[in-house]
């Protein structure tokens, strides 16, 4: 039985901890904050409750497998998961609205034809078929196996139109592919908005990012009764049931080394904890500060913007406005509605002032969220989130520049940004401002405070292509016996990806460096 010290109690860290405990190891988790879940947080006020992190789950099979492998009770016995149907609505500035069914290829084709004209659904379906080829090519090496030392296979974009020579001049990022293959700018905006929701710049992200739309359409969108925080609570409970030890308010200040191996952690109060292996669920920048100087080599996050010439831009953060509304939620209201701006390129330019390979001066501070942002409106039909049936809890979310780029501690900036989201959201929630009781604002500054990530950024999922710039750091760390886990490590950000990273780390510790994923 080995002693495993885990730094952080995020979703990936807890996924690894539960699996390692079942394998017979003694696992102790040290979390700087007061609770578990990392970015999967919750805010409660006056009988209302809101998720402060992700509001939906894709690929629930990742957590079903985790619960099967770590106990007798399956996931559905611990969390009430249900498919969100319809998957969502999209509102465009020309007044067009399209509502897409959940996990139904034929239903999506019909809905798009009805909204955008005959042939629109077929063009979208053809692109999703090509995205399926990306999924088939990258599923194992990118999502189910540890990142190999030879990453050449993931450096090239596997999107089939590129392999077949459809784009001959220069790189073909997602936006270029979408606009050529989908033709209708509204269809292109639909695809691009799914990448932006993960913090990706559609003008720079590889065409392989189309796999994100494939995953959602194929495997569906899922919601946990009580909010996605319920999933974090269930995972924490599973860890406790497997005798994982948690210490909160315990900030790790150093990873200890002995004989060239990770040998434990030192805490802020001076306590040292010996361990046979250390699992770090923290950002690369924070991990570098914890390591002995001679081992703190580069292990940075994916360069989702910027480049060698312009300097990398930190991944985007998440800006949310939590709205307590008087009046019942309409029974036919979609769970999720995306409100699209008139000029998505203007939004990208404000959010990503530097781009790969472009030599530019340092960007001006600019707005925190775009002047006209893409806004996601979440309206769960969940009685656990409201004081009674005569009220509604609504969450507005937009991509935001990181806290290191703008001062998100500036209350006036936060209020101005919130006003932009509320104004846009009225296209999805009529009479929104008339129904408002109060609002709470969550900025990348809050994310930085809660998670310890100085930028307040949200990690992006790993993608093939772009020469490997969108690959996250490998799970084995700079020291033997040190392992990275969670969204800042392979295979990148997102609830499902965090669960995958936990499985990879547990496999590497239990079975050794030759472990190549579940067969």
PyMOL commands that set and color helices and strands:
alter all, ss='L'
color gray80, all
select helices_A, chain A and resi 11-22+61-70+75-78+105-116+120-144+152-155+160-163+174-182+185-196+207-219+229-241+284-290+344-351+383-385+411-425+432-435+444-451+466-468+495-511
alter helices_A, ss='H'
color red, helices_A
select strands_A, chain A and resi 3-7+26-31+42-45+48-51+81-83+88-91+97-100+222-224+245-248+252-258+261-267+272-274+277-280+317-326+336-339+375-378+391-400+436-442+482-484
alter strands_A, ss='S'
color yellow, strands_A
deselect
rebuild
show_as cartoon
